[in-house]
Amino acid sequence: MKWFIGPYRVYTQAVFWVVVFALYIVLKEYPQRMTGVTLICLVFQETLELALPSYTQNLLVLPLFRQKRWLLGTLAYLLQVVVLIFLLPYVLNAVGYLFGLFFHVTDLVDWRKEHIAFSIVAFTVIATCVKLAVDRLLLEKERRENELRHLKAQLNPHFLFNSLNNLYGLAVATGSGQLSEHMLKLSDLLRYSLYDTSLAFVPLQKELDYIANYVALERLRLSDKARISLSADVDASGVSIAPLLLIVFIENCFKHFSSPRGTPAVIDIVFALEGKRLRMNVRNTVDPDYNAAPAPARKDSAPPAAAEKGGIGLVNVRQRLDLIYPGRYVLAVDKGSDFFEVRLHIELDRHDPELHHRR
């Protein structure tokens, strides 16, 4: 059923309005004298009377309130109601005119004589409530899928085996000093995945620390196979973010990086914070000949199947951004012949640490 409840699917909404259309007929919301094409014309107009205010409210007005632009949102709502009261009757009459022109329908309703002001106000309010309820359900579903996906990624035996094997090799080669440091990083990484992600929002600094620990372990794994740069020197005090939102981009760059043979790959990760606006830039090199001619897989680069999963991961995180930060983020993906780059800007929230609540 995932295809059916995906947000903003055209076919999902088409099915919904077909059901509304059918309900109008089943519930006999029309004069008994009307039959055939005349009946279809009236029910179609009644469905549009509900649909048009719903879409103008959810696409034009509701985003302003979700961005906390209260005054502009209120003015937009009042303007919307006034415009619909005056223009909607003419739109519905135009539909009736087309039915009369093509199907010779003569028993038409003059919508200019109908009292639709109350209907418009009621439909916009109902549309807002339905939209918020559906978004909440989708967000909860996405949260659960995201937690499960990351728990599997961070706690599967392959991940633990690789990390512990690398740490064992480090202990043999250099002694126990660096070993204890990296064991602590692994412990912090797993603790965050298990416990802190049960919160609706976490301090931004915790998310950045999690990423730093992940990068440190990847740097240990890759050794001299890649030049890795992480810049996250920001004052994140008092700023919060949805947990595990950024790690998808970091994971992708480590999964899909490559470079021409004999040339070290490069991974650059930069975080900057201006007020509440977080800027993230993730860039990794790509072998220009990788797609031109299939070559034997390298141990330090991802197979083609992983690239497909990376694409799915970006789609999922974009949906999550739409649900948690609607109208408050900009995500740009740039793919060149020899690089792959992701730029993300998010307007975050300030939260008292005591107010972080468990979902």
Buried (B, 14 or more C-beta within 10 A) or exposed (E): EEEEEEEEEEEEEEEEBEEBBEEBBEEEEBEEEBEEBBBBBBBBBBBBBBBBBBEBBBEBBBBBBBBEBEEEBEEBBEEBBEEBBEEBBEBBBEBBEEBBEEEEBEBBBEBEEBEBEEBBBEBBEBBBEEBBEEBEEBBEEBBEEBBEBBBEBBEEEEBEEEBEEBBEEBBEEEEEEBBEEBBEBBEBBBEBBEEBBEBBBBBBBBBBBBBBBBBBBBBBBBEEBBBBEBEBEBEBEBBBBBBBBBBBBBBBBBBBBBBBEEEEBBBBBBBBBEEBBBBBBBBBBBBBBBEEEEEEEBEBBBEEEBBEBBEEBBEBBBBBBBBBBEEBBEBEBEEEEBBBBBBBBBBBBEBEEEEBEEE
